[in-house]
Amino acid sequence: MRAIIVEKPGGTGALEIVEAREPSPGPGQVRIRTAAAGVNPVDAATRAGLLADAGLMPPFGSRGPIGIGWDVAGTVDAAGPDVVRFAPGDRVVGLRDRLDVPLGAYADAIVLDASAVARAPRSASFAEAATLPLNGLTASQALDLLDLPAGSTLLVTGAAGALGGFAVELAALRGLRVVAAASEADEALVRGLGAEWFVPRGPHLGDAVRALVPGGVDGALDAALLSIAALDAVRGGGVFVAVSGGPAAPVPLRGITVHNVWIRADGARLEQLSALVDAGRLTLRVAGTYPLEEAAKAHERLEAGGLRGRLVLTTE
């Protein structure tokens, strides 16, 4: 079967398509015949060696090639012992949340723990479904960390992006009053997703937010990695969630509680998100599709920026 791997980190040319041995599911695992795989910034960061440099995975070359891709949508074609929730033929989505593995979602097939898999939304194509796991779960788990009661105010930066869009919709479903920060061209989009207020992307974000919410918002979900600029919009004693570590996680000034959301696979939560899609309450957005063998072109487009939704690789 075909698979995209990286042996030496670098630019988009570091993505190699190889013939790999088809994996077999073990106890508690399923093999998914991949129809679509999401293309995410973490894939580009892995390929470029940034995660290895940050100590989040072993150095390249220490344990063989690294598989790329977290999001998968496809069909179960084999189940290991002790799997009762899924059977061959089931349409599913899943998340591969381990970095140091030889095969990722950019492949014709992938084996995942059944606990990392959920039934795909019935109303969505495989390409659409592949945009859900990583970004949907990240938004949901970030909102869990914020732990704000209904009626609280929340700033979402990067609100028009793949992660930010899910965050706006899921926050509104929890009864939060959302201030969305995005480009001026995206105001109608984010308001349609459930934002009560809008601030255009630019300098002095804290002042702009405080003009709408005196004293500052109760919390912020920083999908755009603005760090201290977004923290400035939060009231003293509020809460802030960064979606990655390092410089994106600011010092907790003014008694603000600062969290990093470190994504984990959660099939049960993913099943809930799939149900929200089918109920018309969560929006899937595909920014474009590429065949698997054009993964490098997809990464080039990702790094060019300006996407609304996620790029997706397809196997057929």
Sequence and secondary structure as in RCSB ss.txt:
>XXXX:A:sequence
MRAIIVEKPGGTGALEIVEAREPSPGPGQVRIRTAAAGVNPVDAATRAGLLADAGLMPPFGSRGPIGIGWDVAGT
VDAAGPDVVRFAPGDRVVGLRDRLDVPLGAYADAIVLDASAVARAPRSASFAEAATLPLNGLTASQALDLLDLPA
GSTLLVTGAAGALGGFAVELAALRGLRVVAAASEADEALVRGLGAEWFVPRGPHLGDAVRALVPGGVDGALDAAL
LSIAALDAVRGGGVFVAVSGGPAAPVPLRGITVHNVWIRADGARLEQLSALVDAGRLTLRVAGTYPLEEAAKAHE
RLEAGGLRGRLVLTTE
>XXXX:A:secstr
 EEEEESS  SGGG EEEE       TTEEEEEEEEEEE HHHHHHHHTHHHHTTSS  TTSSS EE   EEEEE
EEEE TT  S  TT EEEEE   SS S  SSBSEEEEEGGGEEE  TTS HHHHTTSHHHHHHHHHHHHHH   T
T EEEEETTTSHHHHHHHHHHHHTT EEEEEE GGGHHHHHHHT SEEEESSS HHHHHHHHSTT EEEEEETT 
 THHHHTTEEEEEEEEESSSGGGS   GGG EEEE      HHHHHHHHHHHHTT S   EEEEEEGGGHHHHHH
HHHH   SSEEEEE  
